[in-house]
Amino acid sequence: MGASMAAEFGQLSPAAAGVPGEAAVPGALESLQPKNALEKGTQSLNQRVMSWYGIIAFLALWQIAPWTGLVDGRFLPPFSEVLHDAWVLILRGELFVHIATSAQRALLGLFAAIATGVPAGACLAGFFPRTTRFLTPLLVLLGRINPFALFPLFILLFGVGEVAKFAIIFWSSFFTILNFTIYGVWHVDPLLVKAARSMGASGRQIFWKVVLPGSVPAVFTGFKLGASHAFLFLIAAEMLASTAGIGYMVHYSSVNNYIPRIYVGLLGIALMGMAMNVIIARLEGVILSYREETVAS
């Protein structure tokens, strides 16, 4: 009977039914893999290109609108004229000087805000929670004060030199980074804290090993917003008795009616801010991946 059952099951086996056997399956999968890989690569390329469609359409409209008379070319010159002025400034070396000066000022103020805002926020939220709850409304209020409104105060306290520019950029970034650090420390997953306590970890060990790593996403969000604010107020800060910088170039071009160079400066600030956000995002990815590898090990 066993032989007959075996024969019956043999007749109903996948090979007998016309279904590819195990030996044929790998070959079939291999024949499908290049197609799937090609499709995935094409989809990825399309997604990357699609993310630039809006910018390409905007630049095309910028070029066409002054030519067709939709806008006054005296106030919005074609994009080709802006590129021509940018190329002239590059050949003269002036654009690199302005960009380097602005980058130095923005990064100095931003790094100072990070160096003070992150430790202050972590210490306040981690070791002085009651004091932090009491100060939170004041910190939020100070963070919402527009630095433009504080220009007279900064000039009165620091003059019109580099210290005033540093103070403006620092103020525009500090409270954003501080408040997001406090938020990140307070919103760490409580299950992680309970698990660490159940394993006998002390308060300091929980703070350094659980709370700080868990607050990294919120802290980096503060970095990104702080960088955006720093480059946003950089132009205004450099209009205070400067002799170099993107803000100085924009102000000088506006006074002397060099309209294309105004847009060169604005594009330069936008590209610098985008580059800074990309760097912060890459750094965040590296730190988060390192943290996940450490936890996994």
C-alpha angles and dihedrals in degrees: 000000000000090000092050092049089049090051091049092050088045090058089051095046118125092251092052091047092055095255113135113259127231091273091055097045097072091052091051091049091048090052089054098045099073090050092049091046090049091049092048091048091049092049091049091050091048091051092050093047092045090057088062096047093088093051092047091049091048093051091046091052089047089055097044101041097068092043093053095043096247088129133019108267091210091068099029109030119193116277090246090063090051090052090048092054090046090052091050090052090048092052090050091047092234096116093056090051092051093045093047092049093048093045091051093052095044095046093046092054093041095049091047089052091049093046092053103028099053098049092041093049094045093048094045095048095038104042105018106038096154093050090047092052088051092049098040097090090050093048092049091048092050090048091055095053108109111237088221088069090054096054094101090049093049091048091048093050102035106018121227099299132101094291091064091050090049091049093052094050092042093051093048091056107029103073093043091054092042095050094045091050090053090047092050094050093048095048101051111134105275091211089066091052092048091048091052091049092049088055090055099256117160125234093260092047090051090050096049099035103035114014100045096045090045092054094055097100093053092044092053090048086058089050092054094048091043091052090049091052092046094055091040094059094035093089092052091047092051092053088073105096096309128158097193139023138081092277091052090049092051092048094045092047091049093051092047095041096245092149099174091055090056088062091045088058094046092050090047092054091047093051092047091052092048091049091051092051091049091052092049091048091051091048090049091052092051093049094046092048090048090050092051091049090050092050092046092051 
